[in-house]
């Protein structure tokens, strides 16, 4: 009497292959999304670094001015009416700049006579929240 054997169970069924393909595809899509997001984050970080460098350069330019210069006068460039400037940068990420001069510190307390706080901000046109804010002080000689 011959014994009948069941077909080999060592192979893959079509359903198992499709399920494995689906899982591999989902993993590949997730990885591709993560790579794209990492690229965007790196690009944005570079843009913010360029904006910070532009703000720091503007602050240094303002510090080099004589204390009596109109650009350092709170009445000319005060917090309620900041002065504008155009920072150089990446044409793909246009920037706008503004700065103001104040005789109070960041908490609203008066500064000593002969000291002014200068706040330089860089933002994208049309946005109200700055991408970068740099604060420095100028002192009357």
Buried (B, 14 or more C-beta within 10 A) or exposed (E): EEEEEEEEEEEEEEEEEEEEEEEEEEEEEEEEEEEEEEEEEEEEEEBBEBBBBBBBBBBEEBEEEEEEEEBBBBEEBBEEEBBEBEBEBEEEBEBBBBBBBBBEEEEEEEBEEEBBBBBBBBBBEEEEEBBBBBBBEBEEE
